[in-house]
């Protein structure tokens, strides 16, 4: 099968560690592509690396993203370069991909006439800390059984998955990513796509490997933003939470109940149960993966759950407050 022209979009910020190898891999393995790196203001040398590669190969373009967030970056890339392309592929600079990633997506796209082709995401780590986080995020404790966080055995039509390939006309028809979302913009876009009748295919032909944050602080911040994003979607589209979302949402309220512990020991139970699950499940994961550091997975899980819950609850309160103020006027 002959290669088709394809637009590859990589939103990034401070990815000097990964960006060059990713760009070179794409250029080497897929000849007929336009590669747009949308940079949100990197200060670690990422821009210099991309600029040098752009000077060497006309297929590479560096595009400034003044709004910094990924949703705005992808929207800008499609606005600037999307004309004339049937589809585009979104890739993450903080990840690695098999050499046939793009060709596998294009084959699925052509064979099924899908409007979007999504993939599974496996987490892996360079450092011991990332190893611990990866074990957590690949487990039920860390991903709640999310379909795209587990490798599928066979392809299936879904309502959401990790974004990889999308038909340009479908993306534009629903208005692209919602730039008011600090995270979870992919889930919100998939909701609008399926509501509009577009079809999303979760392929089993390829998968991406993602590298997690390097510190507990940055991990907490990431999941806090994810919680805010899910809350934004819940308020905007009036959608109820799935069980895998509702359970971690209760973590912050459980911590607040500790303030009532002097009244009754009963108020201790939710937080104690959560800690017991995190620590116990973490030990099981460590043994199962034969990893000493994996035994600390409960720490990563607790950080992720608390960040997510705090972000979700805070945005729900803020969102309801904004609505009440709006009605007052």
PyMOL commands that set and color helices and strands:
alter all, ss='L'
color gray80, all
select helices_A, chain A and resi 19-29+46-56+70-81+101-112+128-137+140-143+147-149+168-173+185-195+216-237+243-260+265-288+293-328
alter helices_A, ss='H'
color red, helices_A
select strands_A, chain A and resi 6-12+33-39+60-64+87-90+95-97+116-124+156-158+162-167+200-211
alter strands_A, ss='S'
color yellow, strands_A
deselect
rebuild
show_as cartoon
